[in-house]
C-alpha cells in the first residue's frame, strides 16, 4: 500500500518559495560534480578576434577610490561601506559566452578575470530559468561555489544579484537539460571588482584585509549569542558595490513575517533626509546574506545563504532606521533563521551588544559592558552634505569595551542585556585599524524613538511591528517554529509525542486530530494514541495564525492476510491479499516442497510471486511498521490443462498430463474418471458463473461459441482439495 505523508504549513502572506541560494566554501567533490570539467578548462569561443566567453575587466585607480572612501568615512560614519568598483556590461546567452553539448543537455559558460580583485559579484537582469535548469558560479581554484540558482530563486521581475565570489578569476555556468533547451534567459548587466573589504585565502582560513581591525570578535566564539546571530545578515545594496548590515525583527503578534531592520542611511543615497520613490524601490534589488560566519579564531567559513529582494515599509532620518519586508520565504527550518525581539520602553540598558558585518567580513560581535545613555547633543552626519543632523535624544551612545564597529556595520542590531533590539548602528568616530583609538564612541538610532518616528505609517515602526495595537513594550526573540512527530505510529507503544518547537511564550497552541487516533494536548506538545489502523491527521493551530498539519498512518499489528494463486504455463502465480492492513513495509515469501525451496523479499507495492509448478507449502510474511502478519497456503502441481487458448468455439479440458515414465508406472492412467469426482466452473471477468459442469472423462469439451469475447476463469475442483486450479481463458471469435 502506497502512502504519502505531508507536512503542510499555512502562512498568512505569500513570499517567493525557496528563494535561497547557498555559497559553499571549500565545496566537496560531490558539490562540484557539475562544474569540475568546466572549471578546469577555459574553452575559447571567438567571433572574429574577440573571445566571446571570456571578459577581462579594465584596470582602475584603486588608490584614488580608497582616498574617496577615507574622506567619506571621516567623522560620524553615516554612509554604506563601499567595497567595489562596478562595471556596466551588456552580456547575454545569445551574444556572449559559449554553449557546449553535454550527455543530457547543454552548458553555457562565461569566464571573468579582474586582476587583484578580492572577489567578483554580478547583477543579472531579464533572468528566467525553466524547471530543472541550474546556474552556478565558481572561482578558478574551486574553493568557492555559489549555487545552484534555480527557477524558484529568481524574483518575478528578473533582477538578481549574486553573492561575492572570492578571487579574481570566476566562471558562470548555466546547465539546461535536454527537455528545456533554449528556454533560459539571462543578461549580465554589471560586474563588481572588490578592491577592499574582507578577503578569503582558500585554505579554510580568513585573511584580514588591511582595513579590518584585528580586535574584532568572531560571533562563533560566543555560543550564548548563537540564536541572535541567526537573525543577522550582510546586505548588498542595489548597485552591488556597497554593504550594510541588518537583522530580522519580530512583530508583536509573533507572525514571523520577514521584517528586516537596517539603517536609513543605507537607503538615502543622496543624503536628502528623505527617501524618494526610487530610493524606496531600490530595496527590491538588494541581496540579504544570512549565516555568513567563520569558526572561532582561524576556523572555516560557514556556508552563507542569500535571498533577493525586499519591500520598503518605513524609515526615518532622525533615528536613522529603515524597516523592510523580505520577498523570500524564510521558513526553511534547515537554515535556522531567528527573529529578534525588541524593547521599546526606552529604559536605560545596562549593556549593549552589536552583531554585524564590518567591511563585509564574516559576522562579528562587539560589547559595551557599561550602561548606555541617549546622546544629549545633535549628531551631524559627517559624510553627507548640507544640514544633515539627527536631533538630541534619538541615539544611544556607546563606548565599546570588547570589539569594534567599522564600515559595513551600519544597520546592525544593538541588543540590550536581555538580548532584545534597542536600536540599529548609525556610525561613530573614526577608529584606527590598530584598535588604539582613544575615547572612540559610536551611535545607534534608538528603537523607542523609531517606534514613533515621523508620525506616519511610512516613518514609524509601530504600524508594522504592532499592527493590532496591543501596546506591548517588549517582544522576545525566537527561531522559526517547526513541527515534530513520527510519520507512522503503532498502538503497542502508545502514547506518541508530537510537538511544535520554537513557539514564543506569548503564543498558544490548539491541537486537533482526525482518523484513528486520540490525543491529549498539553501546551506545545500533544500525546497521540494509535487506536484504529489507517490514516490520521494531527493539526497544531497557533494563536499567531500559523497552522501545522501532518498526515500520519496508524500501522497494523494484527490482521488476516491471505494468499490466492492461479496456474499459468509452467508456473504457479501467487498474490498476497491484505484487507485493511496498513503500514506495510515488505513481503517475505517462502515455498517449501517438491524437493526444493524458494525465497523472495518484495517491496510494499510488489504483491505477486511466481515459482515453477510443484507441491508446496507457501508462506508470505507481511511486514508492517508494527509487526509481522503471516499467511500460509498449500498447493499441488497441476494435472490439468486447457486448449486452445485463445479459444473460438470449443475449449478442451485435459485432466492428465503425465509423462511417458508416469504412464508406464500408472496402469490406470487412461481409466474413466468416476462420475462427480471433478467439478468445472467457468466465470466471466465480473465474477458471474457462466458454466457449471461435472467431469466424467479425463478430457472434456466446453462449447463457448455463444459467449462474448473477453477474459474468463475456469476453476477445476479436485477431490479432497478445497483450493481449485484456476486457468485464465481468452474467448475470441
BELJO-V593910 format. One record per residue. RES is the residue in one letter. BURIAL is b if it has 24 or more other C-alpha atoms within 12 Angstrom, else e. Layout:
# BELJO-V593910
<<RES:BURIAL> <RES:BURIAL>>
This chain:
# BELJO-V593910
<<X:b> <X:e> <X:e> <X:e> <X:e> <X:e> <X:e> <X:e> <X:b> <X:e> <X:e> <X:e> <X:e> <X:e> <X:b> <X:b> <X:b> <X:b> <X:b> <X:b> <X:b> <X:b> <X:b> <X:b> <X:b> <X:b> <X:b> <X:e> <X:e> <X:e> <X:e> <X:b> <X:e> <X:b> <X:b> <X:b> <X:e> <X:b> <X:b> <X:e> <X:e> <X:b> <X:e> <X:e> <X:e> <X:e> <X:e> <X:e> <X:e> <X:e> <X:e> <X:b> <X:b> <X:b> <X:b> <X:b> <X:b> <X:e> <X:e> <X:e> <X:e> <X:e> <X:e> <X:e> <X:e> <X:b> <X:e> <X:e> <X:b> <X:e> <X:e> <X:b> <X:b> <X:b> <X:b> <X:b> <X:b> <X:b> <X:b> <X:b> <X:b> <X:b> <X:b> <X:b> <X:b> <X:b> <X:b> <X:e> <X:e> <X:e> <X:b> <X:b> <X:b> <X:e> <X:e> <X:b> <X:b> <X:b> <X:b> <X:b> <X:e> <X:e> <X:e> <X:e> <X:e> <X:b> <X:b> <X:b> <X:b> <X:b> <X:b> <X:b> <X:b> <X:b> <X:e> <X:b> <X:b> <X:b> <X:b> <X:b> <X:b> <X:b> <X:b> <X:b> <X:b> <X:b> <X:b> <X:b> <X:b> <X:b> <X:e> <X:b> <X:b> <X:b> <X:b> <X:b> <X:b> <X:b> <X:b> <X:b> <X:b> <X:b> <X:b> <X:b> <X:b> <X:b> <X:b> <X:b> <X:b> <X:b> <X:b> <X:b> <X:b> <X:b> <X:b> <X:b> <X:e> <X:b> <X:b> <X:b> <X:b> <X:b> <X:b> <X:b> <X:b> <X:b> <X:b> <X:b> <X:b> <X:b> <X:b> <X:b> <X:b> <X:b> <X:b> <X:b> <X:b> <X:e> <X:e> <X:e> <X:b> <X:e> <X:e> <X:b> <X:b> <X:b> <X:b> <X:b> <X:b> <X:b> <X:b> <X:b> <X:b> <X:b> <X:b> <X:b> <X:b> <X:b> <X:b> <X:b> <X:b> <X:b> <X:e> <X:b> <X:b> <X:b> <X:b> <X:b> <X:e> <X:e> <X:b> <X:b> <X:b> <X:b> <X:b> <X:b> <X:b> <X:b> <X:b> <X:b> <X:e> <X:e> <X:e> <X:e> <X:b> <X:b> <X:b> <X:b> <X:b> <X:b> <X:b> <X:b> <X:b> <X:b> <X:b> <X:b> <X:b> <X:b> <X:b> <X:b> <X:b> <X:b> <X:b> <X:b> <X:b> <X:b> <X:b> <X:b> <X:b> <X:b> <X:b> <X:b> <X:b> <X:b> <X:b> <X:b> <X:b> <X:b> <X:b> <X:b> <X:b> <X:b> <X:b> <X:b> <X:b> <X:b> <X:b> <X:b> <X:b> <X:e> <X:b> <X:e> <X:b> <X:b> <X:b> <X:e> <X:e> <X:e> <X:b> <X:b> <X:e> <X:b> <X:b> <X:b> <X:b> <X:b> <X:b> <X:b> <X:b> <X:b> <X:b> <X:b> <X:b> <X:b> <X:b> <X:e> <X:b> <X:e> <X:e> <X:b> <X:b> <X:b> <X:b> <X:b> <X:b> <X:b> <X:b> <X:b> <X:b> <X:b> <X:b> <X:b> <X:b> <X:b> <X:b> <X:b> <X:b> <X:b> <X:b> <X:b> <X:b> <X:b> <X:b> <X:b> <X:b> <X:b> <X:b> <X:b> <X:b> <X:b> <X:b> <X:e> <X:e> <X:e> <X:b> <X:b> <X:b> <X:b> <X:b> <X:b> <X:b> <X:b> <X:b> <X:b> <X:b> <X:b> <X:e> <X:e> <X:b> <X:e> <X:b> <X:b> <X:b> <X:b> <X:b> <X:b> <X:b> <X:b> <X:b> <X:b> <X:b> <X:b> <X:b> <X:b> <X:b> <X:b> <X:b> <X:b> <X:e> <X:e> <X:e> <X:b> <X:b> <X:b> <X:b> <X:e> <X:e> <X:e> <X:b> <X:b> <X:b> <X:b> <X:b> <X:b> <X:e> <X:e> <X:e> <X:b> <X:b> <X:b> <X:b> <X:e> <X:b> <X:b> <X:b> <X:b> <X:b> <X:b> <X:b> <X:b> <X:b> <X:b> <X:b> <X:b> <X:b> <X:b> <X:b> <X:b> <X:b> <X:b> <X:b> <X:b> <X:b> <X:b> <X:b> <X:b> <X:b> <X:b> <X:b> <X:b> <X:b> <X:b> <X:b> <X:b> <X:b> <X:b> <X:b> <X:b> <X:b> <X:b> <X:b> <X:e> <X:e> <X:e> <X:e> <X:e> <X:e> <X:e> <X:e> <X:b> <X:b> <X:b> <X:b> <X:b> <X:b> <X:b> <X:b> <X:b> <X:b> <X:b> <X:b> <X:b> <X:b> <X:b> <X:e> <X:e> <X:e> <X:b> <X:b> <X:b> <X:b> <X:b> <X:b> <X:b> <X:b> <X:b> <X:e> <X:e> <X:e> <X:e> <X:e> <X:e> <X:b> <X:b> <X:b> <X:b> <X:b> <X:b> <X:b> <X:b> <X:b> <X:b> <X:b> <X:b> <X:b> <X:b> <X:b> <X:b> <X:b> <X:b> <X:b> <X:e> <X:e> <X:e> <X:e> <X:b> <X:b> <X:b> <X:b> <X:b> <X:b> <X:b> <X:b> <X:b> <X:e> <X:e> <X:b> <X:b> <X:b> <X:b> <X:b> <X:b> <X:b> <X:b> <X:e> <X:b> <X:b> <X:b> <X:b> <X:b> <X:b> <X:e> <X:b> <X:b> <X:b> <X:b> <X:b> <X:b> <X:b> <X:b> <X:b> <X:b> <X:b> <X:b> <X:b> <X:b> <X:b> <X:b> <X:b> <X:b> <X:b> <X:b> <X:e> <X:b> <X:e> <X:b> <X:b> <X:b> <X:b> <X:b> <X:b> <X:b> <X:b> <X:b> <X:b> <X:b> <X:b> <X:b> <X:b> <X:e> <X:b> <X:b> <X:b> <X:b> <X:b> <X:b> <X:b> <X:b> <X:e> <X:e> <X:e> <X:b> <X:b> <X:b> <X:b> <X:b> <X:b> <X:b> <X:e> <X:e> <X:b> <X:b> <X:b> <X:b> <X:b> <X:b> <X:b> <X:b> <X:b> <X:b> <X:b> <X:e> <X:e> <X:e> <X:e> <X:e> <X:e> <X:b> <X:e> <X:e> <X:e> <X:e> <X:e> <X:b> <X:e> <X:e> <X:b> <X:b> <X:b> <X:b> <X:b> <X:b> <X:b> <X:b> <X:e> <X:b> <X:b> <X:b> <X:b> <X:b> <X:b> <X:b> <X:b> <X:b> <X:b> <X:b> <X:b> <X:b> <X:b> <X:b> <X:b> <X:b> <X:b> <X:b> <X:b> <X:b> <X:b> <X:b> <X:b> <X:b> <X:b> <X:b> <X:b> <X:e> <X:b> <X:e> <X:b> <X:e> <X:e> <X:b> <X:b> <X:b> <X:b> <X:b> <X:b> <X:b> <X:e> <X:e> <X:e> <X:e> <X:e> <X:e> <X:e> <X:e> <X:e> <X:e> <X:e> <X:e> <X:e> <X:e> <X:e> <X:e> <X:e> <X:e> <X:e> <X:e> <X:e> <X:b> <X:b> <X:b> <X:b> <X:b> <X:b> <X:b> <X:e> <X:e> <X:e> <X:e> <X:e> <X:e> <X:b> <X:e> <X:b> <X:b> <X:b> <X:e> <X:b> <X:b> <X:b> <X:b> <X:b> <X:b> <X:e> <X:b> <X:e> <X:e> <X:b> <X:e> <X:e> <X:e> <X:b> <X:b> <X:b> <X:b> <X:b> <X:b> <X:b> <X:b> <X:e> <X:e> <X:e> <X:e> <X:e> <X:b> <X:b> <X:b> <X:b> <X:b> <X:b> <X:b> <X:b> <X:e> <X:e>>
